[in-house]
Amino acid sequence: MTDIKFSNEEKEILVKKIQEYFLKELDRDIKQFDTEFLLDFISKEVGVYFYNKGLYDAQSILERKLEDISEGIYELEKITEFQR
């Protein structure tokens, strides 16, 4: 997996959200530079866990859908003398 990259617009939004959280919940005012370093750390070190969880969730959904499709095909199958 490559590093998680955000566009400039996404990064601005995320930095603002982190700064607002620190101010509201921790009564700490952190500057843009420090917040960007924190965001980079979270993206690199923690982001992979969220990324993998998303992959596992997507895989689970896909498996359920494929099972539904397989059952649907089985229901369409016509009875013949041939046995698989």
N, C-alpha and C positions, 0 to 999 in steps of 0.2 A: 504494500500500500504506500502510496506517496503521501507526503505531508499534507495535512488539511490546509488549504489555502482559501482565503476569503477575498472577495473584491474589496476595493477601497470603500465602497458604500456599505457593504456588509460589516467591514471592520469598524467603521465609524459608529454604526448602530450598536454593535457589540461592546465597544469601548464605552459608549454612553450608558448602556445598561449596567455594565460592571461598576462604573463610577456612581451611578444612582443607587445601586445596591449597597455599596460601601458607605455612602453618605447616609442612606435611610436606616440600614440595619446595624451598621457598626459605628456610625457617627464619625467616619473618617473621610477626609477629602483627599483622593489620590489623583495625581496629575496624569495627563495624557500619556506621557512617556512611560511611566510606571505601569499604567493600565495596559498599554500595548505589550509590554514585556509579560505581564500576567496573562494576557490573552494568548500570546505565543506559547507560553508554558502550558496552559490548559489545553490548547489545541494539540500540542505535540505529545504531552505526557498523559493526558486524561481523555482527549478526544478519540483516541483509538478504541477505548472501551465503549464509548457511545456509538462509534462507527460499527464496531463488531456486533453490538446489540441490535442495531438497525439491520445488519445483514442477517442475523439469526431470525429476527422477526419476519423479514421478507422471505427467507427460506421456508419458514413455517407456513406462511400464507400460501406460498407457491405449492408446497407439498399438499396442502389441503385442497387447493384448486385442482391439481393434477389428479388427486384421488377422486374428486367429484367427476372429472372428465372421464377417467377410467371406468367408473361406475356407470356413467351415462352411455359409454360405448358398449359396455357389457349388456345393458338393458336393451340396446338396439340389435344385439346379435340374434340372428335367427337360428332356430334349432335345425341341425343337420345330422346326418349319420356319422359325420366325421367328428372324432373326439380329439381334442388337443391334449 
